[in-house]
Amino acid sequence: MYSAILPSAEVSFSGRSTAQKHAASVSQLSRFVPKCQGPSFSGSNTSKQLHSVSQLARGAVRTPRLRSVRVVRAGADQIESTFSKTAAKALEVNLNPKWYGVLAEIGAGQEVARWFFRVGAAAGTIAKSISAYDMTISDATYGKADRYVTRDRVQNMLDYEYLQCFLTLKTARGKDTAFFAFADTVVAKAFGRDNECHGWLGIKYQSRPGAEPNTVMIHCRMLDSTAQLQQEALGILGVNLVHGSLRKAGSHYQVLAGLMDDLSRARIEVDLVDFSGPDYKGVDKRCVALRLVEKGLCDAALFSPSGNLQIPQEALYKKNVLITRGRFRPFTLLHNDMLIGAASQFFCDPDGTGVLSSQDFIGESGDAYTECVYRDDTLVLLELTTRDMMEVCVRCTSC
């Protein structure tokens, strides 16, 4: 059986009341989102920034904190907007001499790499930026794949890029450098088609020089109406993932807390986050699912009996679904009779033998069932609210 976590106050898989309430304001705000140009530094600020970079290289000053960055939208009105958190995060990564790595992106441009190049000082952080957009080139680089926007694909990208970066540079700078590789594979809105827009993002990194790498992977759905806005949201999400993983290494709660900075649920939905590696050995994946719903990153989270998070669109694809309560205080004979009764009216073979008889299609009232489903084609979901999960998850205080 699979378990699904939903908000305590709203037990629904399809309800998005919060997003609907803010739809009007979000649509207005989207007009002020920059389309072409990124952060621009002008006047004395540029000189101060470059002076700080040169002093940092000599170890004279601490990493400066960028509080606000002007982002100018191309057009007659020259409307200004602000992505202060995203720009500050990208610049902080660039100005830290310890972090050095590769950015590989497929499917929606190179929006994450673009941010690091925009804010300046990228030469101290980016060893390589690549987009293997052609399928043949991608297969030759990362191995042949039947599907390209999958978890396996982004994992192959991370393994390849991290290993190449580490093996190539470990002799020259491995003593003082924590290497990382960021990768994403996404499908954005296609021209002339109303397709599902989603993607996988991940980062494989060392928390300190010489350490074994950790991996953080997320799955997101892009909800903007145009490919350009989706690319922009993807770039911000990628910067948040890179910064959170490098800056807050080992603290999965803080990584989750910063994923939606400069974003809203009307633009991005994150329905899966997976942490692995030496710094995340104690992470309870059920708690991760709980935090996704609690923080509003998604409407509901789904995890398997083993506790691994699942993507609802994939787990429920072409499946019949039987939803039952997931928490009983306590489980009684009445509850048992209710579940057995539901199964007898839902399945073609309620006894589980796989052999059908004429009685299997006759209810207690004597009416014949018009249809039934087979167990092999059915997924049983145990429904849990966030309050239920707080009581069940024994490690929630540590996550």
C-alpha positions as CSV (number, residue, x, y, z in Angstrom):
1,M,0.0,0.0,0.0
2,Y,1.1,3.6,-0.7
3,S,0.6,6.5,1.7
4,A,-0.5,10.0,0.8
5,I,0.0,13.0,3.0
6,L,-2.4,15.9,2.6
7,P,-2.8,19.2,4.5
8,S,-4.8,18.7,7.8
9,A,-7.3,21.4,7.0
10,E,-7.9,20.4,3.5
11,V,-8.1,16.6,2.7
12,S,-8.2,16.7,-1.1
13,F,-6.0,15.6,-4.0
14,S,-7.3,18.1,-6.5
15,G,-8.0,21.2,-4.3
16,R,-5.8,24.2,-4.9
17,S,-7.8,26.8,-3.0
18,T,-4.7,28.8,-2.0
19,A,-3.4,29.0,-5.6
20,Q,-6.8,30.0,-6.8
21,K,-7.2,32.7,-4.2
22,H,-3.9,34.3,-5.4
23,A,-4.3,33.7,-9.1
24,A,-5.3,37.3,-9.8
25,S,-2.4,38.8,-8.0
26,V,0.1,36.4,-9.5
27,S,-1.1,37.1,-13.0
28,Q,-0.5,40.8,-12.4
29,L,2.9,40.2,-10.9
30,S,4.0,38.0,-13.8
31,R,4.0,41.1,-16.0
32,F,6.9,42.5,-14.0
33,V,9.0,39.4,-14.3
34,P,12.1,40.1,-16.5
35,K,12.1,38.4,-19.8
36,C,15.5,39.0,-21.4
37,Q,18.0,40.7,-19.3
38,G,19.3,39.8,-15.9
39,P,21.0,41.6,-12.9
40,S,22.9,44.6,-14.0
41,F,25.4,46.5,-11.8
42,S,26.1,50.1,-12.5
43,G,28.3,53.1,-11.4
44,S,30.2,52.9,-8.2
45,N,28.6,49.6,-7.2
46,T,30.5,47.8,-10.0
47,S,33.8,49.2,-8.8
48,K,33.1,48.2,-5.2
49,Q,32.1,44.7,-6.2
50,L,35.2,44.2,-8.3
51,H,37.4,45.6,-5.5
52,S,35.8,43.2,-3.0
53,V,36.5,40.3,-5.3
54,S,40.1,41.2,-5.7
55,Q,40.4,41.6,-1.9
56,L,38.7,38.3,-1.3
57,A,41.2,36.5,-3.6
58,R,44.0,37.8,-1.3
59,G,42.0,36.7,1.8
60,A,41.6,40.3,3.0
61,V,37.8,40.5,3.5
62,R,34.8,38.4,4.1
63,T,32.3,37.4,1.3
64,P,30.1,40.5,0.7
65,R,26.4,40.1,1.0
66,L,24.4,41.4,-1.9
67,R,21.1,42.9,-0.6
68,S,19.4,44.1,-3.8
69,V,20.0,43.6,-7.5
70,R,18.3,45.5,-10.2
71,V,16.8,43.5,-13.0
72,V,15.8,45.4,-16.0
73,R,13.1,44.1,-18.4
74,A,13.7,44.9,-22.1
75,G,11.0,47.1,-23.6
76,A,9.8,50.6,-24.0
77,D,8.7,51.1,-20.4
78,Q,12.0,49.6,-18.9
79,I,10.1,48.1,-16.0
80,E,12.3,47.2,-13.0
81,S,11.8,44.2,-10.9
82,T,13.9,42.6,-8.1
83,F,15.2,39.1,-7.5
84,S,17.4,40.0,-4.6
85,K,17.6,36.6,-3.0
86,T,18.4,34.7,-6.2
87,A,21.1,37.2,-7.2
88,A,22.6,37.2,-3.7
89,K,22.7,33.4,-3.6
90,A,24.4,33.1,-7.0
91,L,27.0,35.8,-6.1
92,E,27.7,34.1,-2.7
93,V,28.4,30.8,-4.5
94,N,30.6,32.6,-7.1
95,L,32.6,34.4,-4.4
96,N,33.4,31.4,-2.3
97,P,36.7,30.0,-3.5
98,K,36.0,26.5,-2.0
99,W,33.2,25.6,-4.5
100,Y,34.0,24.6,-8.0
101,G,32.0,22.5,-10.5
102,V,30.0,21.9,-13.6
103,L,26.5,22.9,-14.7
104,A,24.7,20.6,-17.3
105,E,21.2,21.5,-18.5
106,I,18.9,19.9,-21.1
107,G,15.5,20.9,-22.3
108,A,14.9,24.6,-21.3
109,G,18.1,26.5,-22.1
110,Q,20.8,27.1,-19.6
111,E,18.8,29.2,-17.2
112,V,20.7,28.1,-14.0
113,A,24.1,28.8,-15.5
114,R,22.8,32.1,-16.8
115,W,22.3,33.4,-13.2
116,F,25.9,32.6,-12.2
117,F,27.2,34.3,-15.3
118,R,24.9,37.3,-14.8
119,V,26.0,38.3,-11.3
120,G,29.8,38.1,-12.1
121,A,32.8,36.3,-10.8
122,A,31.6,33.0,-12.4
123,A,35.2,32.1,-13.4
124,G,35.9,31.2,-9.7
125,T,32.9,28.7,-9.6
126,I,32.1,27.3,-13.0
127,A,34.6,24.8,-14.6
128,K,32.2,23.9,-17.4
129,S,28.7,24.7,-18.6
130,I,27.1,22.4,-21.1
131,S,23.7,21.7,-22.7
132,A,23.6,18.4,-24.7
133,Y,20.3,19.2,-26.3
134,D,20.6,16.8,-29.3
135,M,19.4,13.3,-28.4
136,T,22.3,11.7,-30.2
137,I,24.9,13.9,-28.5
138,S,23.1,13.3,-25.2
139,D,23.2,9.5,-25.6
140,A,26.9,9.6,-26.6
141,T,27.7,11.6,-23.5
142,Y,25.5,10.1,-20.8
143,G,24.4,6.8,-22.3
144,K,21.4,5.7,-24.4
145,A,18.0,6.3,-22.8
146,D,14.4,5.4,-23.7
147,R,13.1,8.5,-21.9
148,Y,15.0,11.7,-21.3
149,V,13.1,13.5,-18.6
150,T,13.5,10.9,-15.8
151,R,15.2,10.4,-12.5
152,D,17.6,7.9,-14.1
153,R,18.6,10.4,-16.7
154,V,19.5,13.1,-14.3
155,Q,21.4,10.6,-12.1
156,N,23.5,9.6,-15.1
157,M,24.2,13.2,-15.9
158,L,25.3,13.9,-12.3
159,D,27.5,10.8,-12.1
160,Y,29.2,11.6,-15.4
161,E,29.8,15.3,-14.9
162,Y,30.9,15.0,-11.3
163,L,33.4,12.2,-12.1
164,Q,34.8,14.1,-15.0
165,C,35.3,17.2,-13.0
166,F,36.7,15.5,-10.0
167,L,39.2,13.2,-11.8
168,T,40.4,16.1,-14.1
169,L,40.9,18.7,-11.3
170,K,41.6,16.7,-8.1
171,T,45.4,16.8,-8.6
172,A,45.5,20.5,-9.4
173,R,43.1,21.8,-6.8
174,G,41.5,18.9,-4.9
175,K,43.2,19.7,-1.6
176,D,41.3,23.0,-1.2
177,T,38.2,22.6,-3.4
178,A,34.8,21.0,-2.8
179,F,33.7,19.8,-6.2
180,F,30.1,19.8,-7.4
181,A,28.0,18.9,-10.5
182,F,24.5,20.3,-11.1
183,A,22.2,18.8,-13.8
184,D,18.7,19.2,-14.9
185,T,16.6,17.6,-17.6
186,V,13.2,19.2,-18.2
187,V,10.4,19.5,-20.8
188,A,9.0,23.0,-21.0
189,K,5.9,24.2,-22.8
190,A,6.2,23.3,-26.5
191,F,5.2,25.5,-29.3
192,G,1.6,24.9,-30.4
193,R,1.0,22.1,-27.8
194,D,-0.5,21.9,-24.4
195,N,2.0,19.4,-22.9
196,E,2.8,18.4,-19.3
197,C,5.7,20.6,-18.2
198,H,8.0,19.1,-15.6
199,G,11.6,18.3,-14.9
200,W,14.2,16.7,-12.7
201,L,17.0,18.7,-11.1
202,G,19.9,17.4,-9.0
203,I,23.3,18.3,-7.5
204,K,26.1,16.0,-6.5
205,Y,28.6,17.7,-4.3
206,Q,31.3,17.5,-1.6
207,S,30.4,19.2,1.6
208,R,34.2,19.8,2.2
209,P,37.3,19.1,0.2
210,G,38.1,15.4,0.0
211,A,34.8,14.3,1.4
212,E,32.5,11.6,-0.2
213,P,29.8,13.3,-2.3
214,N,26.1,13.9,-1.4
215,T,23.3,13.9,-3.8
216,V,20.0,16.0,-3.7
217,M,17.4,15.4,-6.4
218,I,14.0,17.1,-6.9
219,H,11.1,16.7,-9.3
220,C,9.1,19.8,-10.2
221,R,6.1,20.8,-12.2
222,M,6.3,24.1,-14.1
223,L,2.9,25.9,-14.0
224,D,3.6,29.2,-15.9
225,S,1.7,29.7,-19.1
226,T,4.7,30.4,-21.4
227,A,8.0,28.6,-22.0
228,Q,9.9,31.8,-21.3
229,L,8.4,32.2,-17.8
230,Q,8.9,28.5,-17.1
231,Q,12.6,28.8,-18.0
232,E,12.9,31.8,-15.7
233,A,11.3,29.9,-12.8
234,L,13.5,26.9,-13.5
235,G,16.6,29.1,-13.3
236,I,15.6,30.5,-9.9
237,L,14.8,27.0,-8.5
238,G,18.1,25.7,-9.7
239,V,20.0,28.5,-8.0
240,N,18.1,27.9,-4.8
241,L,19.0,24.2,-5.0
242,V,22.7,24.8,-5.6
243,H,23.0,27.4,-2.9
244,G,21.0,25.5,-0.3
245,S,22.9,22.3,-0.9
246,L,26.4,23.9,-0.8
247,R,25.7,26.5,1.9
248,K,23.4,24.3,4.2
249,A,25.1,20.9,3.6
250,G,23.7,18.3,5.9
251,S,20.6,20.3,6.9
252,H,17.9,19.0,4.6
253,Y,15.3,21.1,6.4
254,Q,17.1,24.3,5.5
255,V,17.5,23.1,1.9
256,L,13.7,22.6,1.7
257,A,13.0,25.9,3.3
258,G,14.9,27.9,0.7
259,L,13.7,26.1,-2.5
260,M,10.9,28.6,-3.1
261,D,12.7,31.8,-2.5
262,D,11.7,34.4,-5.2
263,L,9.1,31.8,-6.4
264,S,5.4,31.0,-5.7
265,R,3.3,27.9,-5.8
266,A,1.5,29.5,-8.8
267,R,4.7,29.0,-10.8
268,I,6.4,25.9,-9.4
269,E,5.3,22.7,-7.6
270,V,7.9,20.5,-6.0
271,D,6.4,17.0,-5.3
272,L,9.6,15.0,-4.7
273,V,12.9,15.6,-3.0
274,D,15.5,12.9,-2.3
275,F,18.6,13.2,-0.1
276,S,21.4,10.7,-0.1
277,G,25.0,10.6,0.9
278,P,27.1,10.6,4.1
279,D,25.6,13.9,5.4
280,Y,22.0,12.7,5.0
281,K,22.2,9.2,6.5
282,G,19.7,10.1,9.3
283,V,17.1,11.7,7.0
284,D,13.7,10.1,7.4
285,K,12.1,10.3,4.0
286,R,8.6,10.3,5.5
287,C,9.5,13.5,7.2
288,V,10.7,15.0,3.9
289,A,7.2,14.2,2.4
290,L,5.6,15.8,5.5
291,R,7.7,19.0,5.0
292,L,6.8,19.3,1.3
293,V,3.1,19.5,2.2
294,E,3.6,21.5,5.4
295,K,5.7,24.2,3.6
296,G,3.2,24.3,0.7
297,L,5.6,23.0,-2.0
298,C,2.9,20.6,-3.2
299,D,-0.8,19.7,-2.4
300,A,-0.1,16.1,-1.5
301,A,2.9,13.8,-1.2
302,L,3.0,10.2,-2.0
303,F,5.4,7.6,-0.6
304,S,5.7,3.8,-1.0
305,P,5.6,1.2,1.9
306,S,9.4,1.4,2.1
307,G,9.1,5.2,2.7
308,N,10.5,6.3,-0.7
309,L,8.8,9.4,-2.2
310,Q,6.9,8.7,-5.5
311,I,5.7,11.0,-8.3
312,P,1.9,10.9,-8.2
313,Q,1.6,11.2,-12.0
314,E,3.8,8.1,-12.5
315,A,2.6,6.0,-9.6
316,L,-1.1,6.5,-10.4
317,Y,-0.7,6.3,-14.2
318,K,-3.4,4.0,-15.6
319,K,-4.2,2.6,-12.2
320,N,-7.5,2.2,-10.3
321,V,-7.2,3.8,-6.9
322,L,-8.8,2.7,-3.7
323,I,-8.4,5.3,-0.9
324,T,-8.7,4.3,2.7
325,R,-8.0,5.8,6.0
326,G,-4.3,5.6,7.0
327,R,-4.7,6.2,10.7
328,F,-7.0,4.5,13.3
329,R,-7.2,5.3,17.0
330,P,-7.2,2.3,17.4
331,F,-7.9,-0.2,14.6
332,T,-11.1,-2.0,15.6
333,L,-13.2,-4.9,14.2
334,L,-15.6,-2.3,12.8
335,H,-12.8,-0.7,10.7
336,N,-11.8,-4.2,9.5
337,D,-15.4,-4.9,8.4
338,M,-15.5,-1.5,6.6
339,L,-12.3,-2.3,4.6
340,I,-13.4,-5.8,3.7
341,G,-16.8,-4.5,2.6
342,A,-15.2,-1.8,0.4
343,A,-12.9,-4.4,-1.2
344,S,-15.8,-6.8,-1.9
345,Q,-17.6,-4.1,-3.9
346,F,-14.5,-2.8,-5.6
347,F,-12.6,-5.8,-6.7
348,C,-13.6,-8.5,-9.2
349,D,-12.0,-11.2,-6.9
350,P,-12.5,-9.9,-3.4
351,D,-11.2,-13.1,-1.9
352,G,-7.9,-12.5,-3.6
353,T,-7.8,-15.9,-5.4
354,G,-7.9,-14.5,-8.9
355,V,-10.8,-16.8,-9.8
356,L,-14.0,-15.2,-10.6
357,S,-17.4,-16.7,-9.9
358,S,-20.9,-15.5,-10.6
359,Q,-21.3,-14.5,-7.0
360,D,-18.5,-12.0,-7.3
361,F,-20.7,-9.8,-9.4
362,I,-23.8,-10.0,-7.1
363,G,-24.1,-7.6,-4.2
364,E,-25.9,-8.1,-0.9
365,S,-29.1,-6.6,-2.3
366,G,-29.0,-9.1,-5.2
367,D,-28.1,-6.4,-7.8
368,A,-25.4,-7.3,-10.3
369,Y,-22.4,-5.1,-10.4
370,T,-22.0,-3.2,-13.7
371,E,-18.2,-3.2,-13.4
372,C,-15.3,-4.3,-11.2
373,V,-11.5,-3.9,-11.1
374,Y,-8.6,-6.3,-10.7
375,R,-6.2,-6.1,-7.9
376,D,-3.2,-6.1,-10.2
377,D,-4.5,-2.9,-11.8
378,T,-5.3,-1.2,-8.5
379,L,-3.2,1.0,-6.1
380,V,-4.4,1.2,-2.5
381,L,-3.7,4.5,-0.9
382,L,-3.7,5.1,2.8
383,E,-4.6,8.7,3.5
384,L,-2.7,10.7,6.2
385,T,-3.0,14.3,7.1
386,T,0.0,16.4,8.2
387,R,-1.3,16.1,11.8
388,D,-1.4,12.3,11.6
389,M,2.1,12.2,10.1
390,M,3.4,14.4,12.9
391,E,2.3,11.9,15.4
392,V,3.5,8.9,13.4
393,C,6.9,10.1,12.3
394,V,9.2,9.4,15.3
395,R,12.0,11.6,13.9
396,C,10.0,14.7,13.0
397,T,11.7,16.7,15.8
398,S,15.0,16.2,14.0
399,C,13.8,17.0,10.5
